[in-house]
Structures are given as structure tokens and as C-alpha cells.
Amino acid sequence: MGLDDKISNKTEDLGGKAKEATGSVTGNKDLKNEGKGDQVSASVKDGAEKVKDAASNIKDKLTGH
């Protein structure tokens, strides 16, 4: 996983946490839910990047690179 992807995913996760907290404090359910959605999206992207990294590592081991 590239550093840019890690930073982007972490930024999305932190932004989601901030939205969720703001929504909770202000009673704005839509903002709170949007924040939760952002966090889920970041987790899914992070997971997909980890799978790609693992597949690349396996390929490298099989091909001797």
C-alpha cells in the first residue's frame, strides 16, 4: 500500500470520526451517520489495500523477486 493511500484512508477515517462526534454533540443524526459511513469507507479501502499488498508479496515469493 502506498503512503499516499495510507494517508488518504487515515484522513477519511479521522474526518469521519470528527463528523460523527459533531453530529452527536449537535444532535444531527445525518451528520453522525455520514461520519460513520466515512469511517466504514476508509476501513474498506484500507482492507482492500492490505489484500493487494498480500497478493503482491505472494506473487513475489512465487516468482523469486
ABEGO torsion letter per residue (X at the ends): XBAAAAAAAAAAAAAAAAAAAAAAAAGBAAAAAAAAAAAAAAAAAAAAAAAAAAAAAAAAAAAGX
